[in-house]
Amino acid sequence: MKRKLEVFLLVVLVGMALAVLVMTTGPGKRTELSISQTHSPDSLLGKKETTVRNVTNDTVTYTIKWVDGSAKMQERSLKVGEIDRIMTSRPLEIIFKRVGRSASFELTAGSPYSFRYDENDLLQIYDGSHGRDDAVDLAPYVTTPMNVVEKMLEMAEVDKEDVIFDIGCGDGRIVITAARNFGAKGVGIDIDPRRIEESRAGALEAGVAHLVEFRLGDATKMDMTTATVVTMYLLPESNALLVPQLEKLRPGAYVVSHNYSIPGWEHKEVESADIADITGKNHSIFLYKK
């Protein structure tokens, strides 16, 4: 009799527990793991892979933390050429040493970034993976000062007979300036749709839309053989990646590179110049002839 009573009480308790569960969840509801039950504060759905690549010549040590402060900082390091892959659904802050001081940069979930040296040979982090074989972006978006644009066109002796291809055209200022000042035709290439829209709007405003066009896509895969002048403001590894495309240019075509030389093209260099912008910052220009 006692055994039957124990079984009966157990059944009643189980039934009451099931009833409570149904009442608290109900149709259409589901339970979710709390953050404290997960391995990290960012292990919910919607995570994207954020990558950080080391394009420097040294191991880089840095710290990662969630911008909202929901987790402790994580110390990490990257050897030369390595990639740190971080799964996250929220913005991250990356902190590293620069000239003996801490510098920070916010990373967007799902985007690529790279450590590299800036023009002053100081460690910096940039948007994009920049000229690597698994990425289509060739450089971060940094505008060329207008006096540098004019010097680049002057060195290439641009006139109305020329066809200018600008790789990583940004706001289109190089081909727009060449069309407005010299009547040259131009093609701007960029991987960012926002830059293409901005360039087209600028061409309309300048009254040269009939002379220029802007193409969205990967410059390493585009036909540039009709160009008489190619301009670019990229990075050393991006310039190297483009050499096969540049080798296809017609004999006599000019290539003008802002700030960075073209690896392996030393014998094609015909001129170089340095020019300061309005802030006094120095810019180098390299002119090559195919």
N, C-alpha and C positions, 0 to 999 in steps of 0.2 A: 504494500500500500504506500509506504514511504517513497519507494522508487518511482511509482506512478506519479506521485505528487511533485517530485523533483522534475520529472520530464514535463509535466503540465506547466509548472512555473517557468521553465526554460523556454517553452514554446510561446508563452504569454510575453516574456521579455523580448524575444526576437521579434514578435509581431509588433510590439510597441515601438521598437527601434526602427523597423521598416516604415511604420506609419509616420514617425517623426521625419525620416529621410524624405518621404514623398511630399510632406507638407513644406519642407524647407527648400526643396529643389523644384518640384512641380513640373508640369508639362512645359517644354521649351526652355528650361533653365539647365545650367550645367555648373559643376563645381570647377574652380580654377585653382591651380597651385599658387600659393602666396610666394612672394619673392624670397622669403626666408627658407622655403623648401627647395629652391633651385640652386644650381651650382654657382651662378653668377647673378648679379642684379639685372642682367639683360638677356635672360634666356627665354623670354616669351616669344610669341609668333611675330613675324614681320622683320626679322633680322636680315641685314644685308652685309656683304663682305666689304669691309674697308681695308685698303691695302696701303702700306707704307714701304717704299723701296729705298735702298741705300745706293745712290749713284755716286758717292764720294770715294775717296781712296783710303778711308779709314773706318774702323768700327765706330758706330754711333751709339751712344748710350742716351736713353731718354725715359720719360715717365708718361704713362697714359692714365687718364681718369675720366669718368663720366662728368659732363658739364654740370649736371644737376647735383653732383656731390653724393650720389647714392651708393658709392663704393669707394674703398680705399684705393690710393694710387698704386699702380703696378709699374715697377721698374723693369725695363726691357733693354735689349741691345740688338743691333743688326750688324753683321759682318758685311764686308764689301760685296755688293751684288745681291744680297739677300732681300727677301720680301717678308714683312710682317703682315699676317692676315688676321683681321679682327672682325668677328661677327657681332654686329650691334644694330639696334633699331633706333638708337639715339645719338646725338652729337657727342663727340669725344674731345677732350683737350689733350694736346701733346705738349710736353714741356722738355726743353733741351738747353744745353749750355751754348752760349754764343758770346764770344769775347769775354769769357769769365762771368757772364751774367745769365740769369735764366730768361729764356724766351719762350713764349707760348703761342699756340696756333690751334684754332678750332677745326676739327675734322667732321665733315658731313657723312652720315651713314651711307655706305654703298659707293663711295667715291675713291679714286686712286690718288695717292700723294707720293712725293719723293723727296728724300734728303739729297741735297746737292750743294755745291759751293756757289755763292753769288758772284757778281762781277768783281768784288773785292776779296775773293777767295775766303769768305767767311761762311760757316755752316748756316744753311737756311732750308726751310721746307716749302715746297711748291705744290700747287694743284697739279694733278696729272702724273702720268708715269714717264712721259717725255722720251719718245724715240726708242723705246724698248720694243722687242719683236712681238710682245703680247699686248701692245697698247697702240692705239691710233693717234693719240694726242702727241704733238711734237714739241710743245712748249707752253708755259703759262702765258696768259694774255697780259702783255705789257706793251703799251703803245710806244711807238717811235716818235721822239720829238720832231716837230715840223722842220726845224733847221737841219736835222739829220736826214729827214726824208729828201729835202731839196738837195743836200750834198750827195746822197746816194744816186739820185737821178742825174745830177751834173757829172759825176764821175763816169756814169754809163753813157754819157752823151746822148741822152734820150731826145728823140724828135718825133714828128708826126708819122714817120714810117715804121716806128717800133710797135711791138706787141709785148706788153709787160705782164708777166705772171708773178703775182705776189703770193708766196706760200705762208699761210697763217696770216691772212690779210687783216684780221681784227676789224676795225671800223672802216677799212677800205681806203685809208688816207693816201697810201702810196699810189695805187692805180688811179684814184680820183685826182690827185695832184698832177700826175703825169698827163692825164686827159685834159684837165683844165689849163695847165700851163703850156703844154706842148702839142696837144691834139693827138696824143698817142692812144692807141687802143689798149685795153687792159683786162686781165682776168684775175680775180681774187679768189683764193681757195682757203676755206676754213672748215674745221670739223664741228664748230659750234653754230647751231641754227640762229642763235641770238646775234652773233656777229654778222652773219650773212644778211639778216634783216636790217641791221644797223647800217651796213655797207650800202645796201640798195637804197635805203632812205637818204643816205648822204650823197649818193650819186645823183638822185633826183633833185635834191636841193642845190647841188652844184651845177646842174644843167648838163651833165655828161653821161646820163644813163644810156644814151645811144652809142657811146664809145666803150663802155665797160660792162662786164658781167661778173657775177659772183656765184661760185659753185660750192655747194655743200658736199664735203667728202674728205677722204683720206688722200693727201697729196702724194703719198708713196705709190699710189695705184692710178694716178691720173696721167693722161697724155699731155705733156707740155712741149712737144716737139715743135709747135708753131711759135714758141716764144723766141724773141730776139734779146730780151732782157729778163732775168729772173731775180727777184729780190726776196730776202728772207731775214727774219730776226728770230732765230730759233736757239738751239743749244748745240754744243759740240757733238754729242751723240746723235742728235737729230740730223745735223749736217752730214755726218758720216752715213746715216741711214739713207739719205737722199742721193748719195753719189751715183748709184745706178741710174736714177732718173736724170740727173744732170748730165751724165755721160751720153745720153740720147739726144741732147740738144744739137742744133745745127752748128757747123763750124762758124766761128766768129761771134757766137752769142755771148753776151756778158752775164755774169752772175755776181750780184752784189750782196754781201752778207754783213749784217750789222752786229758788231761786237765779237763775233766768233768766226774763226777761220774754218776752212773746209779741209778736214784730214785727207791727206793723199793728193791734194791739189796744189801743193806748194809750187810746182813747176808751171802752173797755169796762172799764178798770181801776177798781175801786171801793175797793181798800184794799191797802196793803203793810205789811210788818212786818219787823223784824230781830230775830233771837233767837240767843243763844249756846248752843252745845252744852256738854257736861260738860267738854270740854277747853278751853273758852273761845273756840273758833272761831266766827265770826259766820256766820249763814245768813240769806238774804233770802227772803221769801215774797210772792208776788204773787197777788192775788185778782181775778178777772174775773167779770163777769156777762153772760151772753148776752142 
